[in-house]
Amino acid sequence: PVRKKYSELAAFFYTEIGPLNQIIHIWPYADLAERARVRVESRKDPGWPAKIHEFIVKQETELYVPFPFSPALKPGKLGPIFEMRSYIVKPGDGMRKTMERWEPQLPKRTAISPLAFVGHTDVGPLNKYVHIWPYPSLDERARIRKHAVETGAWPPPGGGETLISQENKILLAAPFSPLQ
């Protein structure tokens, strides 16, 4: 509640499968100037940051720019299972090519199940993009992904040669997360 006085929280997840004991909180900003202003204002508040330092082993900040066709992260019930897939593409025009492959293919994939977000890093590891997919269960995730591949709805063709690395994690929303 203290931090939400300064800007709205979009989502707050924790890992269920993948790197253990991670939390991921997502705060949308119009631009870097708004983010800087909110950070300065919130740091003046004695209640922020939360007094949890003894529990933190490692912190990372990544700032993402949504792909032009990404849905906005909005409060609502989409999960309760979320899959966050992360990729590093080769330097050069890999990100542009990724967006070009995704855009025409995405309507076929979102006809099967919704996309919560897709975007690329502006701050953080270079040439990284993530996409977050909600599912009603792990079994439904497996069924939907299998169906998407079998019907040719997903993945977009031709992306494998542009990738350096791939990761995924299964996330659950904290009870107070606006996105569930």
JOQUIZI-V193963 format. One record per residue. SS is DSSP state (A for helix, B for strand, O for the rest). PSI is psi in whole degrees, -180 to 180 (* if undefined). D_LAST is the distance of its C-alpha to the last C-alpha in Angstrom with 2 decimals. Layout:
# JOQUIZI-V193963
ss:SS psi:PSI d_last:D_LAST
ss:SS psi:PSI d_last:D_LAST
This chain:
# JOQUIZI-V193963
ss:O psi:-36 d_last:17.58
ss:O psi:-49 d_last:20.70
ss:A psi:-33 d_last:19.27
ss:A psi:-9 d_last:17.32
ss:A psi:-21 d_last:20.83
ss:O psi:-30 d_last:21.60
ss:O psi:160 d_last:18.68
ss:O psi:142 d_last:15.07
ss:O psi:133 d_last:12.28
ss:O psi:-42 d_last:10.03
ss:B psi:152 d_last:7.84
ss:B psi:110 d_last:8.86
ss:B psi:162 d_last:9.00
ss:B psi:151 d_last:11.80
ss:B psi:139 d_last:13.92
ss:B psi:-39 d_last:14.48
ss:B psi:136 d_last:17.09
ss:O psi:-150 d_last:19.21
ss:O psi:125 d_last:20.38
ss:O psi:152 d_last:19.80
ss:O psi:33 d_last:18.63
ss:O psi:146 d_last:17.11
ss:B psi:145 d_last:14.55
ss:B psi:116 d_last:13.38
ss:B psi:139 d_last:12.74
ss:B psi:120 d_last:12.83
ss:O psi:111 d_last:15.01
ss:O psi:144 d_last:16.27
ss:O psi:150 d_last:19.99
ss:O psi:-36 d_last:22.50
ss:O psi:179 d_last:24.88
ss:A psi:-31 d_last:26.32
ss:A psi:-43 d_last:28.39
ss:A psi:-43 d_last:25.47
ss:A psi:-46 d_last:23.86
ss:A psi:-44 d_last:27.29
ss:A psi:-46 d_last:27.78
ss:A psi:-41 d_last:24.49
ss:A psi:-44 d_last:25.27
ss:A psi:-47 d_last:28.79
ss:A psi:-47 d_last:27.77
ss:A psi:-33 d_last:25.08
ss:A psi:-18 d_last:27.53
ss:O psi:-18 d_last:30.03
ss:O psi:125 d_last:27.84
ss:O psi:-16 d_last:28.95
ss:O psi:0 d_last:25.47
ss:O psi:137 d_last:24.13
ss:O psi:162 d_last:23.61
ss:O psi:149 d_last:22.32
ss:O psi:73 d_last:25.05
ss:O psi:17 d_last:23.60
ss:A psi:-37 d_last:26.17
ss:A psi:-15 d_last:27.55
ss:A psi:-10 d_last:24.35
ss:O psi:124 d_last:24.18
ss:O psi:-36 d_last:26.18
ss:O psi:141 d_last:25.24
ss:O psi:142 d_last:23.40
ss:O psi:146 d_last:22.94
ss:O psi:130 d_last:22.04
ss:O psi:133 d_last:21.36
ss:B psi:130 d_last:21.29
ss:B psi:142 d_last:20.31
ss:B psi:122 d_last:21.78
ss:B psi:143 d_last:19.81
ss:O psi:151 d_last:21.93
ss:O psi:-26 d_last:23.52
ss:O psi:11 d_last:21.64
ss:O psi:139 d_last:18.11
ss:O psi:154 d_last:15.53
ss:O psi:142 d_last:14.41
ss:O psi:115 d_last:11.03
ss:O psi:150 d_last:9.90
ss:O psi:146 d_last:7.49
ss:B psi:175 d_last:5.97
ss:O psi:106 d_last:4.55
ss:O psi:-30 d_last:5.81
ss:O psi:-138 d_last:5.57
ss:O psi:-4 d_last:5.79
ss:B psi:134 d_last:8.50
ss:B psi:133 d_last:8.94
ss:B psi:125 d_last:12.61
ss:B psi:113 d_last:14.10
ss:B psi:133 d_last:17.71
ss:B psi:140 d_last:20.30
ss:B psi:146 d_last:23.85
ss:B psi:126 d_last:26.97
ss:B psi:157 d_last:29.40
ss:O psi:145 d_last:33.12
ss:O psi:157 d_last:34.46
ss:O psi:-130 d_last:35.97
ss:O psi:24 d_last:34.42
ss:A psi:-40 d_last:31.82
ss:A psi:-42 d_last:28.84
ss:A psi:-45 d_last:30.59
ss:A psi:-36 d_last:31.36
ss:A psi:-48 d_last:27.80
ss:A psi:-39 d_last:26.66
ss:A psi:-35 d_last:29.64
ss:A psi:-38 d_last:28.73
ss:A psi:-47 d_last:25.05
ss:A psi:-50 d_last:25.58
ss:A psi:-23 d_last:27.69
ss:A psi:-27 d_last:25.83
ss:A psi:-40 d_last:22.24
ss:A psi:-35 d_last:22.71
ss:A psi:-41 d_last:23.82
ss:A psi:-42 d_last:20.80
ss:A psi:-12 d_last:18.21
ss:O psi:-22 d_last:20.24
ss:O psi:-43 d_last:19.12
ss:O psi:156 d_last:15.36
ss:O psi:156 d_last:13.37
ss:B psi:133 d_last:13.41
ss:B psi:-38 d_last:10.78
ss:B psi:147 d_last:13.62
ss:B psi:132 d_last:17.16
ss:B psi:170 d_last:19.57
ss:B psi:157 d_last:22.50
ss:B psi:141 d_last:23.56
ss:B psi:-36 d_last:25.66
ss:B psi:133 d_last:25.89
ss:O psi:-159 d_last:25.63
ss:O psi:137 d_last:26.96
ss:O psi:147 d_last:28.98
ss:O psi:32 d_last:28.28
ss:B psi:141 d_last:24.74
ss:B psi:153 d_last:21.93
ss:B psi:153 d_last:18.39
ss:B psi:143 d_last:16.10
ss:B psi:124 d_last:12.46
ss:B psi:127 d_last:11.78
ss:B psi:148 d_last:8.86
ss:B psi:150 d_last:10.43
ss:O psi:-23 d_last:10.44
ss:O psi:167 d_last:12.71
ss:A psi:-36 d_last:15.14
ss:A psi:-43 d_last:17.89
ss:A psi:-38 d_last:16.35
ss:A psi:-50 d_last:15.85
ss:A psi:-44 d_last:19.54
ss:A psi:-46 d_last:20.67
ss:A psi:-45 d_last:19.07
ss:A psi:-42 d_last:20.40
ss:A psi:-45 d_last:23.76
ss:A psi:-42 d_last:23.99
ss:A psi:-41 d_last:23.27
ss:A psi:-46 d_last:26.06
ss:A psi:-33 d_last:28.43
ss:O psi:-5 d_last:28.27
ss:O psi:10 d_last:28.62
ss:O psi:-25 d_last:25.42
ss:O psi:148 d_last:24.29
ss:O psi:166 d_last:25.02
ss:O psi:141 d_last:27.05
ss:O psi:150 d_last:30.65
ss:O psi:15 d_last:32.58
ss:O psi:-20 d_last:30.10
ss:A psi:-37 d_last:31.11
ss:A psi:-12 d_last:34.21
ss:A psi:-8 d_last:32.40
ss:B psi:139 d_last:30.14
ss:B psi:-42 d_last:31.12
ss:B psi:159 d_last:28.15
ss:B psi:140 d_last:24.88
ss:B psi:156 d_last:22.08
ss:B psi:159 d_last:18.74
ss:B psi:147 d_last:16.24
ss:B psi:129 d_last:13.50
ss:B psi:151 d_last:10.51
ss:B psi:148 d_last:8.03
ss:B psi:137 d_last:5.48
ss:O psi:154 d_last:7.81
ss:O psi:-28 d_last:7.85
ss:O psi:1 d_last:8.62
ss:O psi:132 d_last:6.23
ss:O psi:-33 d_last:6.23
ss:B psi:118 d_last:3.79
ss:O psi:* d_last:0.00
